[in-house]
């Protein structure tokens, strides 16, 4: 490859002795047209029943890990409530979930605990309970600071609502308030996208995620775009080239205004980066509870992945016997490549050579030569990293990089 050995990098190392926990709360006040997650609107009774099942699953965690011959660390240093809109839980329900977690795990005093919320959908009592339980990060699903764009995809909040919510959370003492933006929403323009970036960088947020609109058959909007129809404002969705330009603008603008990019979709100063998400990218152990939650735990030789059902009715009656997927050397190598390359720091070639069979690394290096010449990745200081263009078509890059690995 013609690259030098890697320099020492000031990176935190992943630890096999601690655990990340993800809690799925798949309920929303209304389903956004672009959403392709396993979430939706449910009755208070259904939510209460779900919380009861969720707590039972948490109590069964050790038995589940034992059945899979997996190691389950009991020290938790990151905890993430995702959805859906977890902030719609009642304070007592949030308290019950934390009680179940603390019955089964030791949550460290400095744990990163994140709660996803929608602007205007976190009541004072819920916020107070969340902070009492240790929540120190709130991620707001803003998506856009332009009212027309939000309305087009079924978001009920306005720019004013979002700004008011951010200021309220900051005043309440939430340590880190972050937000999500989506590039490619209906009616989005270069000017309107820049407006959202301007607001984002001027209001004291700690973290920002930027996603490109996914057009697939798993969302109502995606199906309409694919079919060339008009419902859900599908005709207003910008061309792929425009969405790519919006993303590129964010990648250039945000680092100049206090938000260095550290992963394909994530921007934050070093001290505000998501420790929980880093566990995914570094293949550290984590366990997910709830609907469509995924887990990866280590074994004596390798690792195992497993997931919960995507349908609420199936999850409600499950006996917490997930089907395991064994992660052998080849799968582990592939995961290390496509997860590691998501991060701006990329992957270390010397580390790959230490951890995996030499034929895997050699085949990948051969494929990398062409990708380097195409301007999709770079080899620098002993590491492979995606270029900006490579991030835009990352799935294609990963496929080409790994296609020569022997089965």
Secondary structure, DSSP 8 states (H G I E B T S, - for coil): ---------------TTEEEEEEEE-B-SS--TT--SS-B---HHHHHHHHHHHHHHHHTHHHHHHHTT-B---EEEEEEEEES-GGGS-HHHHHHHHHHHHHH-EEEEEEEEEEEE-TT---HHHHHHHHHTT--EEEEEEE-S-HHHHHHTT----HHHHHHHHHHHHHTT-SEEEEEEEET-BT--HHHHHHHHHHHTTTT-SEEEEEE---STTSHHHHHHHHT--GGGGGGB--HHHHHHHHHHHHHHHHHTT--EEETTEEE-GGGS-HHHHHHHHT--EEEESTT-EEEEEETTEEEEEE--SSHHHHHH--S----EEE-HHHHHHHHHHHHTTBTT-EEHHHHHHHS-HHHHHHHHHHHHHHHHTTSEEEETTEEEE-HHHHHTHHHHHHHHHTTS--
